[in-house]
Amino acid sequence: MINKAIAKQLKRPTGFLGKILSKFLKRMNSEIYVQVIKDVNAQDGDRIFEIGYGHGSGILQLVKIADCVVEGIDFSEVMYKDAVKLNQKYIDKGMVSLAFGEFLDYEMKSSYFDKVFCVNVIYFWDDLQVPFLRIKESLNENGTFFIYMDSLEDIKNSRFTNDEMFNLYDIDFVLKSLEDVGFQSSYYNYGRGHIIMAIRT
Ligand SMILES: C[S@@+](CC[C@H](N)C(=O)[O-])C[C@H]1O[C@@H](n2cnc3c(N)ncnc32)[C@H](O)[C@@H]1O
């Protein structure tokens, strides 16, 4: 019962429990974010988009590194508020723009972004083709999509993630789904999972 409630919160944090989870995720995933942000390698002038930004600490790291513009979307009101608070200075400067809503319904700008990334989000998509295609179309030619995902083994072994809320994707399936929509991808193992780099060809 409690495991199910936590799995639900991981998908979309809400209320008091969501506020606690936001702080927990920020701490727990900080090393993953450092690594993903290193790979994203923000440059001056880059346009970057994060799906499921959560607490917003990845976005903050990016705008501290480079004179770039970062947009993002998350459908948890708790996370949206936390991320706005954390990034307020850069929102005011016009460098960060945060949307609150469902990514699958969001109108992404076409052929616009240099980099799109997401951390611990793809398990919640019941189908990968539709979101991957939308992401591909939002990228410039040679733009890159970065994904961090926990390994299938890790998902199955954790009592919070071994739940129907999480789609059981393994790395090969994700790579194949990226290839099917026209990405050229590579990956390496990191921590409990994988970091994928998929280039729009
Ligand atoms: C497990 S949390 C990960 C948060 C953060 N990326 C991290 O790794 O610490 C998943 C986040 O993605 C958001 N999310 C999941 N599916 C989404 C969707 N379809 N549209 C928008 N946000 C989504 C949730 O609200 C939540 O903030």
The ligand as an SDF file (V2000), in Angstrom:
LIG
                    3D

 27 29  0  0  0  0  0  0  0  0999 V2000
   10.7690   10.6110  -10.5750 C   0  0  0  0  0  0  0  0  0  0  0  0
   10.4950   12.3420  -10.7400 S   0  0  0  0  0  0  0  0  0  0  0  0
   12.1110   12.8900  -11.2890 C   0  0  0  0  0  0  0  0  0  0  0  0
   12.3840   14.3310  -10.9940 C   0  0  0  0  0  0  0  0  0  0  0  0
   13.7880   14.7860  -11.4230 C   0  0  0  0  0  0  0  0  0  0  0  0
   13.9130   14.7450  -12.8530 N   0  0  0  0  0  0  0  0  0  0  0  0
   14.8420   13.9120  -10.7560 C   0  0  0  0  0  0  0  0  0  0  0  0
   15.3400   12.9740  -11.3830 O   0  0  0  0  0  0  0  0  0  0  0  0
   15.1360   14.1470   -9.5740 O   0  0  0  0  0  0  0  0  0  0  0  0
    9.5870   12.4650  -12.2670 C   0  0  0  0  0  0  0  0  0  0  0  0
    9.2460   13.9050  -12.6090 C   0  0  0  0  0  0  0  0  0  0  0  0
    8.7340   13.9600  -13.9340 O   0  0  0  0  0  0  0  0  0  0  0  0
    7.4870   14.6180  -13.9460 C   0  0  0  0  0  0  0  0  0  0  0  0
    6.7040   13.9930  -15.0400 N   0  0  0  0  0  0  0  0  0  0  0  0
    6.5030   12.6610  -15.2390 C   0  0  0  0  0  0  0  0  0  0  0  0
    5.7800   12.4520  -16.3450 N   0  0  0  0  0  0  0  0  0  0  0  0
    5.5080   13.6850  -16.8620 C   0  0  0  0  0  0  0  0  0  0  0  0
    4.7850   14.1280  -17.9930 C   0  0  0  0  0  0  0  0  0  0  0  0
    4.1750   13.2680  -18.8180 N   0  0  0  0  0  0  0  0  0  0  0  0
    4.6850   15.4660  -18.2360 N   0  0  0  0  0  0  0  0  0  0  0  0
    5.2890   16.3530  -17.3930 C   0  0  0  0  0  0  0  0  0  0  0  0
    5.9960   15.9850  -16.2890 N   0  0  0  0  0  0  0  0  0  0  0  0
    6.1040   14.6660  -16.0290 C   0  0  0  0  0  0  0  0  0  0  0  0
    6.8980   14.4110  -12.5460 C   0  0  0  0  0  0  0  0  0  0  0  0
    5.9810   15.3850  -12.1780 O   0  0  0  0  0  0  0  0  0  0  0  0
    8.1630   14.4470  -11.6860 C   0  0  0  0  0  0  0  0  0  0  0  0
    8.5100   15.7510  -11.2800 O   0  0  0  0  0  0  0  0  0  0  0  0
  1  2  1  0
  2  3  1  0
  2 10  1  0
  3  4  1  0
  4  5  1  0
  5  6  1  0
  5  7  1  0
  7  8  2  0
  7  9  1  0
 10 11  1  0
 11 12  1  0
 11 26  1  0
 12 13  1  0
 13 14  1  0
 13 24  1  0
 14 15  1  0
 14 23  1  0
 15 16  2  0
 16 17  1  0
 17 18  1  0
 17 23  2  0
 18 19  1  0
 18 20  2  0
 20 21  1  0
 21 22  2  0
 22 23  1  0
 24 25  1  0
 24 26  1  0
 26 27  1  0
M  CHG  2   2   1   9  -1
M  END
$$$$
